[in-house]
Amino acid sequence: MKRKNTGPDGLVIVDKPSGFTSHDVVAKMRGMARTRRVGHAGTLDPMATGVLVLGIERATKLLGHLALTEKEYVGTVRLGQTTVTDDAEGEITASKAAHGLVRADIDAGVAVLSGAIMQVPSKVSAIKIDGKRSYSRVRDGEEVEIPARPVTVSSFVVHSVHEAEAEDGTPVTDLLVSVTCSSGTYIRALARDLGEGLGVGGHLTALRRTRVGPYKLDRARTLEQLQGAVDDTEGAGLPVMPIGEAAAAAFIRWDVTVAQSRLLVNGARIPMPLFETDGPVAAFDPDGTFLALVENQGGRAKSLAVFA
């Protein structure tokens, strides 16, 4: 059965502006793409900017798998002040002079927060506790305890150290940092824990996501640029990355035969070679058409999402 043409179909890489929630960006994209079928691969806090991967129409089936990929950030950590949200959006809850910190101590604190670690997410987050968002519980005055969970911080680098004075006069130290980490890592929790380890408190004052999996800032467009492309009657319209191109960039590729492709799209579990990944594999037919995301189960391909 031929799929009904519903307009753009693929990924859009957005450079999210500060002050917008990820849902705000999805709402904007629904208007541009003229479809309700839009989703995102991993949220960004309102304060943060940078790469937000959106899926339109069939590409929404890729999003849950893309959300699990590695991410990169650059940001600013302020040592000397703690906030209720662990970032600059929240009320300051404690201040302590943080001038004269020794760089070796800062680097040692960063080392403790690198590699495979257990991290307690920020209390003001979207994590659900007994079915209710943690931020809602905090807003209602509840005392929230979130259990630590495993994350991987494969790179945590301090690029510069700058002493400054906060608006309330507190001597603070600002760190320009970059982080490469697994999905589910809270950069503001890293800022909080680094400050706590140094005995002065800390929070995140700026954050920019520069990569989600293979998708980097050089492919991202601002909302203004995207709207301009939509409004340009002589242009190509919304710049959408085709599903096949998106899948080939994010997952290991498996080229199957015509006979195998027919079986795959009909749900058959065909023999599958071993690939150097524990994650999904993108299956393509001999014509280069993206067929499905599959995973290896006992040497056979189990379809996770079919696109053909």
Backbone torsions as a table, in degrees:
resi	resn	phi	psi	omega
1	MET	NA	129.7	-178.0
2	LYS	-74.0	133.7	-178.6
3	ARG	-72.1	135.6	177.8
4	LYS	-66.0	133.7	179.5
5	ASN	-75.1	113.4	-178.0
6	THR	-112.7	13.1	178.6
7	GLY	105.7	-150.6	-177.3
8	PRO	-55.5	143.6	-174.5
9	ASP	-147.6	98.6	-177.8
10	GLY	161.1	-158.2	179.7
11	LEU	-102.0	147.9	170.0
12	VAL	-125.4	126.3	-180.0
13	ILE	-97.4	112.5	-175.1
14	VAL	-102.8	141.0	169.5
15	ASP	-93.5	93.4	-173.2
16	LYS	-66.1	134.1	176.4
17	PRO	-82.0	157.4	174.6
18	SER	-66.8	145.8	178.8
19	GLY	93.6	-10.8	178.0
20	PHE	-102.1	137.7	168.8
21	THR	-80.1	163.7	176.4
22	SER	-61.9	-35.8	178.1
23	HIS	-65.3	-35.5	176.1
24	ASP	-59.2	-42.2	-178.9
25	VAL	-67.8	-40.7	176.5
26	VAL	-59.6	-42.7	179.7
27	ALA	-62.0	-42.3	177.0
28	LYS	-60.7	-43.4	-177.7
29	MET	-67.8	-34.0	176.9
30	ARG	-59.5	-37.6	177.3
31	GLY	-69.4	-42.9	-179.5
32	MET	-65.9	-43.1	-176.4
33	ALA	-86.1	-9.8	179.7
34	ARG	57.5	46.7	176.0
35	THR	-153.1	148.5	175.7
36	ARG	-81.5	-15.9	-172.7
37	ARG	-85.2	77.0	178.9
38	VAL	-136.4	137.8	176.6
39	GLY	-144.9	175.9	-179.7
40	HIS	-128.4	155.0	-179.0
41	ALA	-102.7	76.5	177.6
42	GLY	98.7	126.0	-175.2
43	THR	-78.1	159.7	168.1
44	LEU	-123.9	136.5	176.5
45	ASP	-60.7	154.0	-179.8
46	PRO	-53.9	-38.3	-179.3
47	MET	-66.2	-30.2	-172.7
48	ALA	-77.7	155.5	175.5
49	THR	-124.8	174.4	172.3
50	GLY	109.1	-157.5	-167.2
51	VAL	-63.7	119.2	172.0
52	LEU	-129.0	117.5	-176.9
53	VAL	-90.4	120.6	178.5
54	LEU	-110.0	143.0	174.0
55	GLY	-112.5	137.3	179.7
56	ILE	-117.7	136.4	179.8
57	GLU	54.7	-125.2	-174.6
58	ARG	-60.5	-27.0	-178.2
59	ALA	-65.4	-14.8	176.5
60	THR	-61.5	-23.2	179.3
61	LYS	-72.5	-14.7	177.1
62	LEU	-83.9	-23.0	-164.6
63	LEU	-61.9	-41.4	-179.3
64	GLY	-62.0	-32.0	179.3
65	HIS	-80.9	-36.2	178.0
66	LEU	-68.2	-30.8	-177.5
67	ALA	-64.4	-19.4	-176.4
68	LEU	-88.2	-0.6	-175.6
69	THR	-82.2	168.2	-178.6
70	GLU	-68.8	150.0	-179.0
71	LYS	-130.7	154.1	177.6
72	GLU	-125.5	144.9	-178.8
73	TYR	-139.7	155.2	162.7
74	VAL	-124.2	144.5	-177.5
75	GLY	-162.5	178.4	178.2
76	THR	-122.7	124.4	176.9
77	VAL	-103.1	127.3	176.2
78	ARG	-101.8	117.9	176.6
79	LEU	-94.3	132.8	179.6
80	GLY	122.1	-11.4	178.3
81	GLN	-141.1	141.7	176.8
82	THR	-114.6	142.7	177.6
83	THR	-126.3	163.0	-176.9
84	VAL	-67.5	-26.1	-179.0
85	THR	-102.1	-3.2	-175.9
86	ASP	69.5	10.5	173.5
87	ASP	-142.4	-177.9	-173.8
88	ALA	-72.7	-6.8	179.4
89	GLU	-75.8	-22.5	-172.9
90	GLY	-99.2	164.7	178.9
91	GLU	-68.1	139.7	177.6
92	ILE	-71.2	127.1	-177.4
93	THR	-106.3	-17.9	179.4
94	ALA	-160.7	145.5	177.0
95	SER	-134.3	143.8	177.7
96	LYS	-152.8	133.1	-178.0
97	ALA	-53.8	131.8	-175.5
98	ALA	-131.6	36.7	171.7
99	HIS	-90.2	156.7	175.4
100	GLY	78.1	16.9	177.4
101	LEU	-67.3	142.3	-179.1
102	VAL	-85.5	130.1	-177.1
103	ARG	-58.7	-37.2	179.4
104	ALA	-61.7	-35.4	178.3
105	ASP	-69.4	-39.5	177.7
106	ILE	-62.4	-46.4	-179.7
107	ASP	-63.7	-36.0	177.9
108	ALA	-66.1	-39.7	177.2
109	GLY	-64.5	-38.5	177.4
110	VAL	-65.5	-40.0	-179.9
111	ALA	-61.2	-38.1	179.0
112	VAL	-63.3	-30.2	-177.2
113	LEU	-96.6	15.1	-179.7
114	SER	-110.2	156.7	-179.5
115	GLY	86.2	-155.1	177.5
116	ALA	-81.9	113.5	-175.0
117	ILE	-130.9	166.0	170.8
118	MET	-102.0	124.4	-176.1
119	GLN	-122.0	135.3	172.3
120	VAL	-91.2	114.2	-179.9
121	PRO	-60.6	161.2	177.0
122	SER	-62.4	142.1	-179.7
123	LYS	-64.5	-36.5	177.5
124	VAL	-89.0	79.5	-178.7
125	SER	-143.6	174.5	-177.2
126	ALA	-87.7	4.7	179.0
127	ILE	-62.5	136.6	-178.8
128	LYS	-89.9	135.2	174.2
129	ILE	-121.7	112.4	-175.9
130	ASP	53.5	41.9	174.6
131	GLY	84.2	-0.5	-178.2
132	LYS	-122.4	136.3	-179.0
133	ARG	-58.7	139.0	-178.9
134	SER	-59.2	-41.5	-178.5
135	TYR	-63.9	-31.0	178.0
136	SER	-68.7	-38.0	178.1
137	ARG	-66.0	-42.1	178.3
138	VAL	-63.6	-42.7	-179.8
139	ARG	-61.8	-32.9	-179.9
140	ASP	-84.3	5.5	176.2
141	GLY	86.4	10.6	179.9
142	GLU	-79.6	152.1	173.3
143	GLU	-88.3	120.4	-172.1
144	VAL	-108.9	133.6	174.1
145	GLU	-123.6	114.7	179.3
146	ILE	-104.9	127.0	179.9
147	PRO	-67.0	148.4	176.7
148	ALA	-67.1	150.4	178.0
149	ARG	-139.1	155.7	-176.2
150	PRO	-76.0	133.9	172.3
151	VAL	-137.5	165.2	178.3
152	THR	-123.2	120.9	175.7
153	VAL	-106.4	95.0	-173.4
154	SER	-77.1	-20.1	175.8
155	SER	-152.7	129.3	177.4
156	PHE	-140.6	105.0	-171.7
157	VAL	-122.4	132.7	173.0
158	VAL	-95.6	117.4	-176.1
159	HIS	-92.5	-29.5	178.6
160	SER	-156.1	154.9	179.4
161	VAL	-127.6	125.8	-175.0
162	HIS	-136.3	121.3	176.2
163	GLU	-80.2	138.5	-177.2
164	ALA	-148.0	-176.1	177.3
165	GLU	-127.0	126.3	179.3
166	ALA	-71.3	168.5	-178.1
167	GLU	-59.5	-30.4	-180.0
168	ASP	-89.4	7.5	177.1
169	GLY	92.5	-2.8	179.9
170	THR	-67.5	128.5	173.3
171	PRO	-69.3	118.3	-176.2
172	VAL	-123.8	166.2	174.8
173	THR	-126.4	125.3	-179.6
174	ASP	-101.6	133.6	178.9
175	LEU	-114.4	128.6	171.0
176	LEU	-89.5	119.5	-173.8
177	VAL	-128.4	159.7	169.1
178	SER	-129.2	144.8	-175.9
179	VAL	-137.3	133.6	168.8
180	THR	-116.7	127.6	-170.4
181	CYS	-152.8	169.6	177.5
182	SER	-79.4	164.2	174.6
183	SER	-59.2	142.8	178.7
184	GLY	91.6	-2.9	177.9
185	THR	-81.3	132.7	176.9
186	TYR	-98.5	115.7	179.8
187	ILE	-68.2	-34.8	178.4
188	ARG	-68.2	-27.3	174.7
189	ALA	-71.5	-33.7	174.4
190	LEU	-62.5	-43.3	178.6
191	ALA	-61.9	-45.0	178.6
192	ARG	-59.6	-48.0	-175.6
193	ASP	-71.6	-32.5	176.4
194	LEU	-65.0	-46.0	178.1
195	GLY	-63.2	-39.4	179.0
196	GLU	-65.5	-41.5	179.8
197	GLY	-64.3	-30.4	178.9
198	LEU	-87.4	-4.3	175.8
199	GLY	80.0	14.2	-177.4
200	VAL	-124.6	-6.3	-176.1
201	GLY	79.4	160.9	179.7
202	GLY	-167.3	159.2	174.5
203	HIS	-154.6	168.9	-177.8
204	LEU	-93.6	130.0	179.7
205	THR	-107.8	-16.4	177.5
206	ALA	-155.9	145.8	178.8
207	LEU	-151.3	134.4	177.0
208	ARG	-134.9	122.6	177.4
209	ARG	-86.4	124.3	-174.8
210	THR	-104.1	-12.8	180.0
211	ARG	-158.1	140.6	168.1
212	VAL	-126.8	109.0	-175.0
213	GLY	57.3	-125.4	179.8
214	PRO	-87.2	-3.5	-173.0
215	TYR	-94.5	117.8	-173.6
216	LYS	-112.7	174.3	-178.6
217	LEU	-60.0	-28.1	-177.8
218	ASP	-66.7	-15.5	175.5
219	ARG	-98.2	-6.5	-174.7
220	ALA	-84.3	149.0	177.7
221	ARG	-129.6	144.6	177.8
222	THR	-71.9	164.0	177.6
223	LEU	-61.1	-35.6	178.5
224	GLU	-65.0	-42.8	178.6
225	GLN	-64.2	-41.3	179.9
226	LEU	-66.2	-42.1	178.5
227	GLN	-65.2	-37.3	177.4
228	GLY	-62.4	-38.6	178.1
229	ALA	-66.3	-37.6	178.4
230	VAL	-66.8	-39.9	-176.3
231	ASP	-77.9	-17.5	-177.6
232	ASP	-76.5	102.1	-176.2
233	THR	-67.1	-19.6	-179.6
234	GLU	-100.1	0.1	-178.8
235	GLY	-94.1	-172.1	-177.2
236	ALA	-87.1	-4.3	-179.6
237	GLY	87.2	-160.1	-176.6
238	LEU	-59.1	124.4	-179.4
239	PRO	-75.2	95.2	-176.7
240	VAL	-105.1	131.8	174.5
241	MET	-81.7	119.0	-178.8
242	PRO	-55.9	150.3	-176.2
243	ILE	-57.5	-42.9	-179.2
244	GLY	-62.2	-43.5	177.8
245	GLU	-63.6	-41.9	179.3
246	ALA	-63.2	-43.3	-179.1
247	ALA	-67.4	-41.0	-179.6
248	ALA	-64.9	-31.2	179.8
249	ALA	-76.5	-30.4	-171.8
250	ALA	-98.8	-22.9	-173.3
251	PHE	-130.8	157.1	173.3
252	ILE	-63.2	139.7	-175.3
253	ARG	-96.1	138.4	175.1
254	TRP	-126.4	113.9	178.5
255	ASP	-90.8	119.9	-175.7
256	VAL	-108.9	165.8	178.8
257	THR	-81.2	171.2	177.8
258	VAL	-59.9	-44.6	-179.4
259	ALA	-63.8	-42.1	178.8
260	GLN	-64.7	-39.4	-178.0
261	SER	-63.2	-39.1	179.3
262	ARG	-63.4	-41.3	179.8
263	LEU	-67.7	-42.5	-178.1
264	LEU	-59.9	-49.3	-175.0
265	VAL	-69.7	-14.1	176.7
266	ASN	-99.7	10.9	172.9
267	GLY	87.8	4.7	179.9
268	ALA	-72.5	143.2	178.2
269	ARG	-94.6	93.3	-176.1
270	ILE	-88.1	157.2	176.0
271	PRO	-55.2	139.2	-175.5
272	MET	-130.7	132.7	177.6
273	PRO	-69.4	162.9	176.6
274	LEU	-81.4	133.6	175.5
275	PHE	-119.0	159.8	-178.9
276	GLU	-81.6	62.0	177.7
277	THR	-160.9	148.6	172.0
278	ASP	-96.9	-5.4	-175.9
279	GLY	-97.6	-169.0	-178.5
280	PRO	-65.2	155.5	176.0
281	VAL	-123.2	139.4	-179.3
282	ALA	-94.1	120.5	-179.6
283	ALA	-95.6	131.9	179.9
284	PHE	-124.2	144.4	177.5
285	ASP	-84.6	174.9	-176.7
286	PRO	-60.8	-21.8	177.7
287	ASP	-84.9	-2.1	-179.2
288	GLY	87.8	10.4	178.4
289	THR	-80.0	130.9	177.6
290	PHE	-72.1	122.6	-175.4
291	LEU	-97.5	-52.0	-171.4
292	ALA	-165.7	157.9	165.2
293	LEU	-94.2	129.2	-177.8
294	VAL	-131.2	161.8	172.9
295	GLU	-132.2	153.2	-177.9
296	ASN	-83.8	119.1	174.9
297	GLN	-124.7	104.1	179.3
298	GLY	62.3	33.7	178.7
299	GLY	86.0	2.4	178.6
300	ARG	-124.5	152.4	-175.8
301	ALA	-84.1	121.7	172.8
302	LYS	-104.1	124.2	-178.7
303	SER	-72.6	128.4	175.5
304	LEU	-94.4	-35.1	177.9
305	ALA	-159.6	130.2	-178.9
306	VAL	-105.0	135.8	-175.6
307	PHE	-118.5	-12.9	-178.2
308	ALA	-92.0	NA	NA
